[in-house]
Amino acid sequence: MSRKTLFIFGLIIVFTLSITGLSFAKTKITYWQFMMNDETAKKIIGQFEKENPDITVEVVQLSWSNGLDKITTSIAAGTPPDVVELGNTWVANFASNGAILDLSDWAKKIKDKYSGWETTAYKGKYYAIPWLLGTRALFYNIGLFEKAGLNPDNPPQTWEDVYRAAKKISALGEDIYGVGLCAGENYSPWQQWFLPAVWSNGGTVLSKNYTKANLTSCAVKETAIFYQKLAKYALKSKQADLAKAFGEGKLGMYVSGAWDIGSLSNNYPDTEFDVALIPKASAWKGAHVSFAGAEVLALPRDGKHKDAAKKLIEFLIRPDVAMQITKLVPSVFPSAVGADKDPWFDEHPLHLVFYEQNKTTKPAPPIPSWTKVQAVLSEVVEKLILEGKDVDSTLNYYNKKIQAILDLGK
């Protein structure tokens, strides 16, 4: 066969491969996530695929109602996604049974560029990369503050400030409440403020090594006494009920996430409100501590395409990419240090408060049994503020319940 014939034959093969797509073989990875709706995901992932033409991404939208079950089932079946978004309170569970990879070596290389690492930690190692951070802050009604003789330019800074403001606002009328305290739900009673208040007071509900229940400590007791005292001037209900009452001008203050900025502005345009950092225990004690919520990105152990999956995570956590998501879903904020320099925050000062609040947050204790412990904490809060139970006996009783959970987990 002549060289010319070989050359022509080679061209035919190349052409045939190209039109069948074989010469452009791509790696296909699966990405399971919660935060982005279909439109946002299409935009963000489309940008990734344009920058990485050798990778295609199948995005699976999960819901908070059943997403955890789906992830758990896929891991148990040995068919997990290549990249998975986790709520930070789930990390310990998956890390403890080896379902997700230890990413500590990678984390060390980028640790100074991102925040929120505590939300990915388990026994001193990092099992995920922080992506988007969300927390809670104090919403307060400007009109009610002014009617009660309070200065809306000087929002409550301490527990005592909150108590005094709540008392004055409650005096405005029978259907007016000074503050909102969450009750009747699984997470919000402990998450929105009670546990952060314990932290602000220098306390913990578990010992440092997470083996002992600590509800009977002085710091927790002081927090419980304050919470029960504040409940006298509080609307005690589900988070959605508190937001509604606040929007209707019947509630002076409540703790919530940045998602309520948009919903309040849209649904109650005549209600003026502002946002402040979570009040600390006192002027001389504690910090403005809030709950550290985070969307973190993990690599399941049995994922098939680790290198491509890592590229996707590196892309998603980039400040410019994460800010695109914040602008579309303004309830979470980039983990990237310095993201607040984006001009978007100049036009959204209330959201900037949440970005600042993220700097003084704490995550739930990283133990596999936390889901059971948190249910007990919600019971504690509701016994104190709904039923007015004795603080000492309540804390003693539930301390034993938490200790039993910890003992089973050993």
C-alpha positions as CSV (number, residue, x, y, z in Angstrom):
1,M,0.0,0.0,0.0
2,S,1.4,3.4,-1.0
3,R,2.1,6.2,1.4
4,K,-0.6,8.2,-0.4
5,T,-3.1,5.4,0.1
6,L,-2.1,5.1,3.8
7,F,-2.6,8.8,4.3
8,I,-6.0,8.8,2.7
9,F,-7.0,5.7,4.8
10,G,-5.9,7.5,7.9
11,L,-7.9,10.5,7.1
12,I,-11.0,8.4,6.6
13,I,-10.5,6.7,10.0
14,V,-10.1,10.1,11.8
15,F,-13.1,11.5,10.0
16,T,-15.2,8.4,11.0
17,L,-14.1,8.6,14.6
18,S,-14.9,12.3,14.8
19,I,-18.4,12.1,13.4
20,T,-19.2,9.2,15.8
21,G,-17.8,11.2,18.7
22,L,-15.2,8.6,19.6
23,S,-12.3,11.0,19.2
24,F,-13.9,13.3,21.7
25,A,-14.5,10.8,24.5
26,K,-15.7,12.7,27.6
27,T,-15.7,11.8,31.2
28,K,-19.2,11.9,32.6
29,I,-19.6,12.6,36.3
30,T,-22.7,12.9,38.5
31,Y,-23.3,15.7,40.9
32,W,-26.0,15.5,43.5
33,Q,-26.9,18.9,45.0
34,F,-29.6,20.9,46.9
35,M,-28.8,24.6,46.5
36,M,-29.2,25.3,42.8
37,N,-32.5,25.1,41.0
38,D,-32.6,23.8,37.4
39,E,-32.0,27.2,35.9
40,T,-29.1,28.1,38.1
41,A,-27.5,24.7,37.7
42,K,-27.8,24.9,34.0
43,K,-26.0,28.2,33.9
44,I,-23.3,27.3,36.4
45,I,-22.6,23.8,35.1
46,G,-22.7,25.0,31.5
47,Q,-19.9,27.4,32.4
48,F,-17.9,24.5,33.9
49,E,-18.4,22.3,30.9
50,K,-17.3,25.2,28.6
51,E,-14.1,25.5,30.6
52,N,-13.6,21.7,30.8
53,P,-14.8,20.4,27.4
54,D,-13.6,16.9,28.3
55,I,-16.1,16.6,31.2
56,T,-19.9,16.4,31.2
57,V,-21.9,16.7,34.4
58,E,-25.2,15.1,35.2
59,V,-26.9,17.2,37.9
60,V,-29.4,15.6,40.2
61,Q,-31.6,18.0,42.2
62,L,-32.2,16.8,45.8
63,S,-34.8,18.0,48.3
64,W,-34.2,18.6,52.0
65,S,-37.1,16.3,52.7
66,N,-35.6,13.2,51.3
67,G,-32.1,14.0,50.0
68,L,-30.3,12.5,52.9
69,D,-32.1,9.2,52.5
70,K,-31.3,9.1,48.8
71,I,-27.6,9.8,49.5
72,T,-27.4,7.2,52.2
73,T,-29.1,4.6,50.0
74,S,-26.8,5.3,47.0
75,I,-23.7,4.9,49.2
76,A,-25.0,1.7,50.7
77,A,-25.7,0.3,47.2
78,G,-22.2,1.2,46.1
79,T,-23.5,3.6,43.4
80,P,-22.9,7.1,44.8
81,P,-22.5,10.3,42.8
82,D,-19.0,11.5,42.0
83,V,-19.6,14.8,43.9
84,V,-22.2,15.3,46.6
85,E,-23.4,18.3,48.4
86,L,-23.9,17.7,52.1
87,G,-25.4,19.6,55.0
88,N,-22.6,20.1,57.4
89,T,-24.4,18.3,60.2
90,W,-24.2,15.1,58.1
91,V,-20.4,15.1,57.6
92,A,-19.6,13.2,60.8
93,N,-22.1,10.4,60.0
94,F,-20.6,9.8,56.5
95,A,-17.0,10.2,57.7
96,S,-17.4,7.8,60.6
97,N,-18.2,4.9,58.3
98,G,-15.8,5.7,55.6
99,A,-18.4,6.7,53.0
100,I,-16.6,9.9,52.0
101,L,-12.9,10.5,51.4
102,D,-10.5,12.3,53.8
103,L,-9.7,15.5,52.0
104,S,-7.2,16.8,54.6
105,D,-4.2,17.0,52.3
106,W,-6.2,19.1,49.8
107,A,-7.7,21.2,52.6
108,K,-4.2,22.1,53.9
109,K,-3.3,23.6,50.5
110,I,-6.3,25.9,50.3
111,K,-7.2,26.4,53.9
112,D,-6.2,30.1,54.1
113,K,-8.3,31.0,51.1
114,Y,-11.5,29.7,52.4
115,S,-13.4,29.7,55.7
116,G,-15.9,27.3,57.3
117,W,-13.5,24.4,57.8
118,E,-15.0,23.5,61.2
119,T,-18.1,22.5,59.4
120,T,-16.2,19.8,57.4
121,A,-14.2,18.4,60.3
122,Y,-14.4,15.0,62.0
123,K,-11.8,13.8,64.5
124,G,-9.2,16.3,63.4
125,K,-9.5,15.6,59.7
126,Y,-11.4,17.3,56.9
127,Y,-13.9,15.2,54.9
128,A,-15.4,17.9,52.7
129,I,-14.7,21.3,51.2
130,P,-16.7,24.3,52.4
131,W,-18.7,25.9,49.5
132,L,-21.5,28.1,50.7
133,L,-22.0,29.4,54.2
134,G,-25.3,30.3,55.8
135,T,-26.1,31.5,59.2
136,R,-28.7,33.4,61.3
137,A,-28.9,37.0,62.5
138,L,-31.3,39.2,64.4
139,F,-34.2,40.8,62.4
140,Y,-35.9,43.8,64.1
141,N,-38.9,45.9,63.2
142,I,-37.9,49.6,62.9
143,G,-41.5,50.8,63.3
144,L,-42.1,48.9,66.5
145,F,-38.7,50.0,67.9
146,E,-39.6,53.6,67.3
147,K,-43.1,53.2,68.9
148,A,-41.5,51.6,71.9
149,G,-39.0,54.5,72.4
150,L,-36.1,52.3,71.2
151,N,-33.4,53.5,68.9
152,P,-33.4,51.4,65.7
153,D,-29.9,52.7,64.9
154,N,-28.7,51.0,68.1
155,P,-30.1,47.4,68.0
156,P,-29.7,45.1,71.0
157,Q,-26.2,44.0,71.6
158,T,-26.6,41.8,74.6
159,W,-29.2,39.5,76.2
160,E,-30.2,42.2,78.6
161,D,-30.7,44.6,75.7
162,V,-33.0,42.0,74.0
163,Y,-35.0,41.5,77.2
164,R,-35.6,45.2,77.8
165,A,-36.5,45.8,74.2
166,A,-38.9,42.8,74.2
167,K,-40.6,44.0,77.3
168,K,-41.1,47.5,75.9
169,I,-42.4,46.3,72.6
170,S,-44.8,43.8,74.2
171,A,-46.3,46.7,76.2
172,L,-47.5,48.3,72.9
173,G,-50.6,46.0,72.7
174,E,-52.0,42.6,73.5
175,D,-51.4,41.3,70.0
176,I,-47.8,42.6,69.9
177,Y,-44.9,40.4,70.9
178,G,-41.4,41.6,71.7
179,V,-39.5,38.7,70.4
180,G,-40.0,35.4,68.6
181,L,-38.7,32.0,70.0
182,C,-39.0,29.0,67.8
183,A,-41.0,26.0,68.9
184,G,-42.9,23.1,67.4
185,E,-40.2,22.0,64.9
186,N,-37.3,19.6,64.8
187,Y,-34.4,21.9,64.3
188,S,-35.2,25.6,64.8
189,P,-35.8,25.5,68.6
190,W,-32.1,24.7,69.3
191,Q,-30.6,26.0,66.1
192,Q,-31.9,29.5,65.7
193,W,-30.7,30.8,69.0
194,F,-30.7,28.5,72.1
195,L,-27.5,26.6,71.3
196,P,-25.7,29.7,69.9
197,A,-26.7,31.5,73.1
198,V,-25.1,28.7,75.1
199,W,-21.9,29.1,73.1
200,S,-22.0,32.9,73.5
201,N,-22.2,32.3,77.2
202,G,-19.0,30.3,77.1
203,G,-20.8,27.0,77.4
204,T,-21.2,23.7,75.5
205,V,-23.8,21.0,75.7
206,L,-21.2,18.3,75.3
207,S,-17.7,17.9,76.8
208,K,-14.7,18.7,74.6
209,N,-14.2,15.1,73.6
210,Y,-18.0,14.7,73.0
211,T,-18.3,11.9,75.5
212,K,-20.2,13.6,78.3
213,A,-23.4,15.5,78.4
214,N,-23.0,19.0,79.8
215,L,-26.5,20.4,80.2
216,T,-26.1,20.8,84.0
217,S,-23.2,23.2,83.6
218,C,-23.5,26.8,84.9
219,A,-23.3,28.3,81.4
220,V,-26.2,26.2,80.1
221,K,-28.2,26.8,83.2
222,E,-27.8,30.6,82.9
223,T,-28.8,30.4,79.2
224,A,-31.9,28.4,80.1
225,I,-32.9,30.9,82.8
226,F,-32.5,33.8,80.4
227,Y,-34.5,31.9,77.7
228,Q,-37.4,31.2,80.1
229,K,-37.4,34.8,81.3
230,L,-37.5,36.1,77.8
231,A,-40.3,33.7,76.9
232,K,-42.7,35.9,78.9
233,Y,-42.6,38.5,76.1
234,A,-42.3,36.1,73.2
235,L,-44.4,34.6,70.5
236,K,-43.5,31.0,70.6
237,S,-44.2,29.2,67.4
238,K,-42.8,27.7,64.2
239,Q,-40.3,29.7,62.2
240,A,-42.8,30.5,59.4
241,D,-45.3,31.8,61.9
242,L,-42.7,34.1,63.4
243,A,-41.8,35.5,60.0
244,K,-45.5,36.1,59.2
245,A,-46.1,37.9,62.5
246,F,-42.9,40.0,62.0
247,G,-44.1,41.0,58.5
248,E,-47.5,41.9,59.8
249,G,-46.0,44.2,62.3
250,K,-46.8,42.1,65.4
251,L,-43.3,41.0,66.3
252,G,-40.4,43.1,67.3
253,M,-37.5,40.8,66.9
254,Y,-36.7,37.3,65.8
255,V,-33.7,35.2,64.6
256,S,-33.6,33.9,61.1
257,G,-31.6,33.4,58.0
258,A,-30.9,35.7,55.0
259,W,-33.7,34.0,53.1
260,D,-36.2,36.1,55.0
261,I,-34.8,39.4,53.6
262,G,-36.3,38.8,50.2
263,S,-39.5,37.1,51.4
264,L,-40.3,39.9,53.9
265,S,-39.5,42.6,51.3
266,N,-41.7,41.0,48.7
267,N,-44.6,40.0,50.9
268,Y,-44.7,42.9,53.4
269,P,-43.3,45.9,51.5
270,D,-44.6,48.4,54.0
271,T,-42.8,46.8,57.0
272,E,-39.4,48.5,57.6
273,F,-36.8,46.2,59.2
274,D,-33.1,45.9,59.7
275,V,-30.7,43.1,60.6
276,A,-28.0,43.0,63.3
277,L,-25.5,40.5,64.7
278,I,-26.8,37.9,67.2
279,P,-26.7,39.5,70.7
280,K,-24.0,38.3,73.0
281,A,-24.3,37.2,76.6
282,S,-23.3,40.5,78.1
283,A,-21.2,43.6,77.5
284,W,-18.2,41.9,79.2
285,K,-18.8,38.3,78.3
286,G,-19.2,36.2,75.2
287,A,-19.3,37.0,71.4
288,H,-22.0,37.4,68.8
289,V,-22.2,33.7,68.1
290,S,-24.6,32.2,65.6
291,F,-25.1,28.7,64.1
292,A,-22.8,27.8,61.3
293,G,-24.8,26.4,58.5
294,A,-22.9,25.3,55.4
295,E,-23.2,23.5,52.1
296,V,-20.1,21.4,51.7
297,L,-18.9,19.3,48.8
298,A,-17.6,15.8,49.4
299,L,-16.2,12.9,47.3
300,P,-17.9,9.6,48.0
301,R,-15.4,6.8,48.5
302,D,-16.9,4.7,45.7
303,G,-17.2,7.5,43.1
304,K,-15.7,6.5,39.8
305,H,-14.1,9.7,38.5
306,K,-12.1,11.3,41.3
307,D,-10.0,13.6,39.2
308,A,-12.9,15.1,37.2
309,A,-14.9,15.3,40.4
310,K,-12.2,17.3,42.1
311,K,-12.1,19.7,39.1
312,L,-15.8,20.4,39.6
313,I,-15.4,21.2,43.3
314,E,-12.4,23.5,42.5
315,F,-14.7,25.3,40.0
316,L,-17.7,25.6,42.3
317,I,-15.8,27.1,45.2
318,R,-14.1,29.8,43.1
319,P,-15.2,33.2,44.4
320,D,-16.5,34.4,41.0
321,V,-18.6,31.2,40.7
322,A,-19.9,31.1,44.3
323,M,-20.9,34.8,44.0
324,Q,-23.0,34.0,41.0
325,I,-24.9,31.5,43.2
326,T,-25.2,34.1,46.0
327,K,-26.7,36.6,43.6
328,L,-29.2,34.0,42.4
329,V,-29.8,32.5,45.9
330,P,-29.1,35.3,48.3
331,S,-29.4,33.2,51.5
332,V,-25.9,31.6,51.3
333,F,-22.5,33.2,50.8
334,P,-19.2,32.1,49.4
335,S,-16.7,30.4,51.7
336,A,-14.0,32.3,49.8
337,V,-12.2,34.8,52.0
338,G,-12.6,38.3,50.6
339,A,-15.8,37.6,48.7
340,D,-17.4,40.6,50.5
341,K,-15.4,42.9,48.3
342,D,-17.8,42.1,45.5
343,P,-19.7,45.3,44.6
344,W,-23.0,43.4,45.0
345,F,-22.7,43.8,48.8
346,D,-22.6,47.6,48.5
347,E,-26.2,47.3,47.1
348,H,-27.2,44.7,49.6
349,P,-26.1,45.9,53.1
350,L,-28.5,43.6,55.0
351,H,-26.9,40.6,53.3
352,L,-23.5,41.9,54.3
353,V,-24.5,41.5,57.9
354,F,-24.9,37.8,57.3
355,Y,-21.5,37.6,55.7
356,E,-20.0,39.3,58.7
357,Q,-22.0,37.1,61.1
358,N,-20.4,34.0,59.4
359,K,-17.1,35.1,60.9
360,T,-18.3,34.3,64.4
361,T,-20.3,31.1,63.9
362,K,-20.0,27.6,65.3
363,P,-21.2,24.3,63.8
364,A,-23.0,21.5,65.7
365,P,-20.7,19.1,67.4
366,P,-19.2,16.7,64.8
367,I,-20.5,13.4,66.1
368,P,-22.6,10.7,64.3
369,S,-25.3,10.7,67.0
370,W,-25.9,14.5,66.7
371,T,-29.3,14.0,65.0
372,K,-30.5,12.3,68.1
373,V,-28.9,14.8,70.5
374,Q,-30.5,17.8,68.6
375,A,-33.9,16.3,69.0
376,V,-33.4,16.2,72.8
377,L,-32.3,19.8,72.7
378,S,-35.5,20.9,71.0
379,E,-37.4,19.1,73.7
380,V,-35.4,21.0,76.3
381,V,-36.2,24.4,74.8
382,E,-39.9,23.6,74.5
383,K,-40.2,22.4,78.0
384,L,-38.6,25.6,79.2
385,I,-40.5,28.1,77.1
386,L,-43.8,26.4,76.4
387,E,-44.5,24.6,79.6
388,G,-42.4,26.7,82.0
389,K,-40.8,23.7,83.6
390,D,-38.2,24.0,86.4
391,V,-34.8,24.7,84.9
392,D,-32.7,22.5,87.2
393,S,-35.0,19.4,87.0
394,T,-35.4,19.8,83.2
395,L,-31.7,20.1,82.6
396,N,-30.9,17.2,84.9
397,Y,-33.5,14.9,83.2
398,Y,-32.4,15.7,79.6
399,N,-28.8,15.6,80.5
400,K,-29.3,11.9,81.3
401,K,-31.1,11.3,78.0
402,I,-28.2,12.9,76.1
403,Q,-25.7,10.9,78.1
404,A,-27.5,7.7,77.2
405,I,-27.3,8.6,73.5
406,L,-23.5,9.3,73.8
407,D,-22.9,6.0,75.6
408,L,-24.6,4.0,72.9
409,G,-22.4,5.7,70.3
410,K,-19.2,4.7,72.0
